[in-house]
Amino acid sequence: MPPLVLTRIRSTRGALSFLSTFTTFGMPQDITLTSLRIEHLIPADEATWQVMRGAYADYVALVL
C-alpha cells in the first residue's frame, strides 16, 4: 500500500479532498498497542483548507 492516499468526502459544503496517512504505535509483541492507529487527514486543496478553517472557527465560537 502507498503511504499516502487521496480521500474525497462529499459534504454539505461541497467535495472535500484530503491527503490521508496513518501513524501506527506499538510493536507486534506488545498486545496493548498492536491496533492503535491514528489517521491524519491533510487538506489537499485550497477549497478544502478554507472549509476546514471555517469549521474550526465555528467550533471555537461554540466552545469559548
C-alpha positions in Angstrom: 0.0 0.0 0.0 1.2 3.5 -0.7 2.0 5.6 2.4 -0.3 8.4 1.2 -3.9 8.0 0.0 -6.2 10.7 -1.6 -9.5 10.7 0.2 -12.6 12.5 -1.1 -15.6 13.3 1.0 -19.0 14.7 -0.1 -20.3 17.2 2.4 -23.0 19.9 2.5 -20.2 22.4 1.7 -19.1 20.5 -1.4 -16.5 17.9 -2.2 -13.6 17.9 0.3 -10.2 16.4 -0.7 -7.7 15.2 1.8 -4.3 13.5 1.8 -4.7 10.6 4.2 -1.9 8.8 6.0 -1.7 6.6 9.2 0.6 6.5 12.2 0.8 3.1 13.9 2.1 2.8 17.5 3.4 -0.3 19.3 5.2 -3.4 18.4 3.8 -6.8 17.3 4.8 -8.3 20.7 3.0 -5.5 22.7 -0.6 -6.7 23.0 -1.8 -3.3 24.4 -0.7 -1.2 21.4 -1.0 -3.6 18.5 -4.0 -2.0 17.0 -3.5 1.7 17.8 -3.6 3.6 14.6 -4.2 7.3 14.0 -5.4 8.6 10.6 -4.2 12.0 9.6 -6.4 14.0 7.1 -4.5 16.9 5.5 -6.4 19.3 3.2 -5.3 18.6 -0.4 -6.5 21.8 -2.0 -7.3 25.4 -1.1 -11.1 24.9 -1.1 -10.9 22.1 1.4 -8.5 24.2 3.6 -10.9 27.1 3.6 -13.9 24.9 4.6 -11.9 23.3 7.4 -10.7 26.7 8.7 -14.3 27.8 8.7 -15.5 24.7 10.6 -12.8 25.2 13.2 -13.7 28.9 13.7 -17.4 27.8 14.1 -16.3 25.2 16.7 -14.2 27.6 18.7 -17.0 30.1 18.7 -19.3 27.5 20.3 -16.7 26.3 22.9 -15.5 29.7 24.1 
